[in-house]
């Protein structure tokens, strides 16, 4: 593929994200036939089909997935080169791409808003995904920094803790334990717990806590995502072990109640993470420093689940 052009890679990268020739054309301000032609040319260079149509839907082949991964990396490296040259020339601002796990969405926008207020020339891009996707974004160099609760073991990274991450047990306001002054862990053994999906960091912390206090709740109801869990608790389906950040508003307005269970809140840490071999550009380095210095105070300004 030594004759593939940057333009062709840019077109294919857009197609790989949208999986739609028309939406890729719209993003790039091209006609749909022009996109199709560029993709056909890159397929001729690859010697393999990169896409396939099933009905009216576009899918990437295994070869297409590989080309798309490299196209994303090349696009990111070109952006970094541009920003590095701008920094040398003294151009203010820059573009910052941050990936956050889903639980961090309850505070990350506020931190970015404050950073943008201080650095108005910065162009921000925030993507919120599950942990697996954020780790892949780091691996593929799609993001500058990641905000997560557990640094990845499968990558060599630099991970720095910047704030506490409290996890609590919540119930509906009319739950029998809601008015208790203190709840012993043994009182939870017969309760129904609404738990996050396998692979969730919150679920792993919950399982460690239950093991530490010597209980194993008999009734577990697995759900995907904090929002689903919260709605189920409010509906009275059971209790939840959950990030205090994710239920701050509901506890504040009385839709949920934090139970005063012995040993809670369980305190974990939030980390800002980047690949060890990645040289952070000035805007990313400035945001990293901002998180380490300012995030604890900014996050403490809002309660994270009162009893």
PyMOL commands that set and color helices and strands:
alter all, ss='L'
color gray80, all
select helices_A, chain A and resi 6-18+21-28+32-46+62-89+102-106+108-118+131-139+185-188+201-213+226-234+244-252+282-300
alter helices_A, ss='H'
color red, helices_A
select strands_A, chain A and resi 51-54+57-60+94-101+122-129+145-148+157-171+192-196+219-223+240-243+257-258+266-275
alter strands_A, ss='S'
color yellow, strands_A
deselect
rebuild
show_as cartoon
